[in-house]
Amino acid sequence: MQKKAGIVFAQHDGVDLVADVYSPEGNGPFPAIVAVHGGGWQQGSRESYRHWGPYLATAGYVLVAIDYRLCKPGVKSYPDAVHDVRAAVQYVRGAAAELKVDAKRIALMGDSAGAHLAALVALAGDSDLFAGAYRDDTHAAQSTKVKAMIGLYGVYDLPAQWQHDLVARPRDQITEKLLGTAPIDNRRIYFDASPISHATSDNKQTAFLLGWGTEDDTVEVATQSFAFMTALKQAGIYVRSSIVQSAPHFWGSDPIEEPDSFSGFFAPRLKRFLAERL
């Protein structure tokens, strides 16, 4: 396994966007996964994938763990963060030869807020909502369509998360921080920014694997992962689930080889999905 740290894959509004690339030994080309960390759109880093990187590289996949622009006090990060994730996919596709990647076999992966961004790009990245924002990017002409998307305990319906957080975290309304407004003031932006809104029958090119824990009290399973899975099925989009018993939120960055690790339970199911769909 090889790791290249701190690769700048794009620059947006004066901010260097950085990735760590974990690669298998050999010449490839290998399928690739762009990994997007969670943290409520306001914290976290690509270091969250320091365990998945070696694990998946050893299994024959290039993992590109990225950073993106986060919310700051009084400063929203939508759609900036979406554009950053789009640029990462475009970079992997455009620099495929350099990265030893098969440009036709690219997936997205994310946890929590990262799953939101990854799913949104997977379903709507090339739509008029997001395409063409950074035309000077080196790989701006590349498509952001991917073959597969893996979401761990993601936020897929932003109005539902806003409702949940009225009780669960009333002093930390993360969706308002992301979007800069509340749904009672602007429902359209909440609709456009929700992956579930884009789970339509014209998006069948992407297969989904959704994982969540039964004890998650940060992101409500019924209104997020389960509702999103239902919407994908209704649209005829391939989707599989992996339910992790007793798992709370934020287990995706746990060591995979640890005894009784929630990530360790999910890992072979992820490899099976990737072998079949990527």
C-alpha positions in Angstrom: 0.0 0.0 0.0 1.2 3.5 -0.8 0.0 6.8 0.7 0.5 10.2 -0.8 -0.6 12.9 1.7 -1.6 16.5 1.1 -2.2 16.5 -2.6 -3.9 19.7 -3.8 -6.7 18.6 -6.2 -8.2 22.1 -6.8 -8.2 25.6 -5.5 -11.6 27.3 -4.9 -11.8 31.0 -4.0 -8.2 31.0 -2.8 -8.5 27.9 -0.7 -6.4 24.8 -1.4 -8.5 21.6 -1.4 -6.4 18.8 -0.2 -6.6 15.0 -0.4 -4.7 11.9 0.9 -4.4 9.1 -1.7 -4.1 5.5 -0.6 -3.1 3.2 -3.5 -2.5 -0.5 -4.0 0.8 -1.8 -5.1 1.1 -2.4 -8.8 0.3 -0.5 -12.1 -3.5 -0.7 -12.1 -5.7 0.7 -13.3 -7.7 0.3 -10.1 -11.2 1.3 -9.2 -11.3 4.4 -7.0 -13.3 5.7 -4.1 -13.6 9.4 -3.2 -14.2 9.6 0.6 -15.9 12.5 2.2 -15.7 13.0 6.0 -18.5 13.9 8.4 -18.7 16.4 11.2 -21.9 18.3 10.8 -20.5 20.3 7.9 -18.5 22.3 10.5 -15.7 20.1 11.6 -13.7 16.9 10.8 -11.0 16.1 8.3 -9.8 13.6 5.7 -8.0 11.9 8.7 -11.3 10.1 9.4 -10.4 7.7 6.6 -7.0 6.8 7.9 -8.2 3.2 8.6 -10.3 2.7 5.5 -7.5 3.9 3.2 -5.1 1.1 3.9 -7.9 -1.5 4.3 -9.3 -0.7 0.8 -6.0 -0.2 -0.8 -4.9 -3.6 0.3 -8.2 -4.9 -1.3 -7.3 -3.3 -4.6 -9.0 0.1 -4.5 -7.6 3.6 -4.6 -9.1 5.7 -1.8 -9.0 9.5 -2.1 -9.9 11.0 1.2 -10.6 14.7 0.8 -11.1 17.9 2.8 -13.7 20.5 1.8 -14.8 23.9 2.9 -16.6 23.9 6.3 -19.1 26.1 7.9 -17.7 28.9 10.0 -19.5 31.2 12.5 -21.9 33.2 10.4 -20.6 31.7 7.1 -22.5 28.9 5.3 -20.7 26.3 3.2 -23.5 25.4 0.7 -23.0 25.1 -2.2 -19.3 25.5 -1.7 -18.8 22.1 -0.1 -20.8 20.5 -2.9 -18.5 22.1 -5.5 -15.4 20.9 -3.6 -16.7 17.3 -3.7 -17.5 17.6 -7.4 -14.0 18.9 -8.0 -12.5 15.8 -6.2 -14.4 13.4 -8.5 -13.4 15.4 -11.5 -9.8 15.3 -10.4 -9.8 11.6 -9.9 -11.3 11.1 -13.4 -9.2 13.7 -15.1 -5.9 12.5 -13.5 -6.8 8.8 -13.7 -3.6 7.8 -15.5 -1.4 9.6 -12.9 -3.4 8.0 -10.0 -3.5 4.5 -11.6 -7.3 4.7 -11.6 -9.9 3.3 -14.0 -11.8 6.4 -14.9 -15.0 4.3 -15.6 -14.9 2.8 -12.1 -15.2 5.6 -9.6 -17.4 5.6 -6.4 -18.2 8.1 -3.7 -18.2 7.3 0.0 -19.2 9.5 3.0 -20.3 9.4 6.6 -22.9 11.6 8.2 -22.6 15.1 6.7 -20.1 13.6 4.2 -22.7 11.1 3.2 -25.0 14.0 2.4 -22.4 15.7 0.2 -21.4 12.4 -1.5 -25.0 11.4 -2.2 -25.9 14.8 -3.5 -23.0 14.8 -5.9 -23.7 11.2 -7.0 -27.3 12.1 -7.8 -27.2 15.7 -8.9 -23.5 16.6 -9.4 -23.9 17.3 -13.1 -27.3 19.0 -12.8 -27.9 22.6 -13.6 -27.9 23.3 -9.8 -24.2 22.6 -9.5 -22.5 22.2 -12.9 -20.1 24.9 -14.2 -19.4 26.8 -11.0 -15.6 26.6 -11.2 -14.9 26.5 -14.9 -11.2 27.3 -14.4 -10.6 24.0 -12.5 -8.0 21.9 -14.4 -10.6 19.0 -14.7 -13.8 21.1 -14.9 -14.9 19.4 -18.1 -15.1 16.0 -16.4 -18.3 14.4 -15.4 -19.1 13.8 -11.7 -21.2 10.7 -12.4 -20.1 7.7 -10.3 -20.8 3.9 -10.5 -21.4 3.5 -6.7 -22.1 5.5 -3.6 -21.6 4.3 0.0 -23.3 6.3 2.7 -22.8 5.7 6.5 -25.5 7.2 8.8 -26.1 10.0 6.4 -28.3 13.1 6.3 -30.4 12.7 3.1 -33.4 14.9 3.9 -32.5 18.3 5.2 -36.0 19.5 6.3 -36.3 16.3 8.3 -32.9 16.8 10.0 -33.9 20.4 10.8 -37.1 19.1 12.5 -35.1 16.5 14.4 -32.6 19.0 15.6 -35.3 21.3 17.1 -35.3 18.8 20.0 -32.0 17.0 19.7 -29.7 20.0 19.3 -31.7 23.2 19.6 -28.6 25.4 20.0 -26.7 23.8 17.2 -29.0 23.9 14.1 -26.5 22.3 11.7 -28.7 22.5 8.6 -29.1 26.2 9.1 -25.4 26.6 9.5 -24.9 24.7 6.2 -27.6 26.6 4.2 -27.6 29.9 5.9 -31.4 29.9 6.4 -34.2 27.9 7.9 -36.9 26.0 6.0 -39.5 28.3 7.3 -37.8 31.1 5.4 -36.6 29.1 2.3 -37.9 25.7 1.6 -36.6 25.6 -1.9 -33.0 25.5 -0.9 -33.7 22.7 1.6 -35.4 20.7 -1.2 -32.6 21.3 -3.7 -29.8 20.5 -1.2 -31.4 17.2 -0.1 -30.2 14.0 -1.9 -33.7 12.4 -1.4 -35.1 15.1 -3.8 -32.9 13.7 -6.6 -33.7 10.0 -6.1 -35.4 9.8 -9.5 -35.6 7.1 -12.2 -33.1 8.9 -14.4 -30.3 8.3 -11.9 -30.0 4.5 -12.2 -26.4 4.6 -13.2 -25.3 4.7 -9.5 -25.6 1.7 -7.1 -26.0 2.5 -3.4 -24.9 0.9 -0.1 -26.4 2.5 3.0 -25.1 1.6 6.5 -26.5 2.8 9.8 -26.5 1.9 13.5 -29.6 0.9 15.5 -28.7 3.3 18.4 -28.1 6.5 16.4 -29.6 9.4 18.1 -27.8 12.1 16.1 -29.3 11.3 12.7 -32.7 9.7 12.9 -32.7 6.4 10.9 -36.4 6.4 10.0 -36.4 9.8 8.4 -32.9 9.6 6.9 -31.3 6.3 5.8 -34.5 4.3 5.8 -36.6 7.0 4.0 -33.7 7.5 1.5 -33.5 3.8 0.8 -37.2 3.7 0.2 -37.0 6.6 -2.3 -34.1 4.9 -4.1 -36.1 1.7 -4.4 -39.2 3.5 -5.7 -37.0 5.1 -8.4 -35.7 1.7 -9.5 -32.1 2.5 -8.3 -30.1 -0.4 -6.9 -29.7 -0.1 -3.2 -28.5 -2.4 -0.4 -28.4 -1.8 3.4 -26.2 -2.9 6.2 -27.7 -2.4 9.6 -25.1 -2.4 12.4 -26.6 -3.6 15.7 -26.1 -1.4 18.8 -24.0 1.1 16.8 -24.4 4.9 17.6 -23.3 7.7 15.4 -19.7 8.3 14.3 -18.4 4.7 14.1 -17.1 5.0 10.6 -13.7 6.2 11.7 -13.1 3.4 14.2 -10.2 1.0 13.7 -11.5 -1.8 11.4 -9.5 -4.7 12.9 -10.5 -3.9 16.5 -12.4 -6.7 18.2 -16.2 -6.1 18.0 -15.6 -3.0 15.9 -18.7 -1.6 14.2 -16.5 -0.7 11.2 -15.1 -4.3 11.2 -18.7 -5.6 10.9 -19.4 -3.3 8.0 -16.1 -3.8 6.2 -16.7 -7.2 4.5 -20.1 -6.1 3.4 -18.6 -3.1 1.8 -16.0 -5.2 0.0 -18.7 -7.5 -1.3 -20.7 -4.5 -2.6 -17.7 -3.0 -4.3 -16.8 -6.3 -5.9 -20.3 -6.6 -7.4 -21.0 -3.0 -8.3 -17.7 -1.2 -8.9 
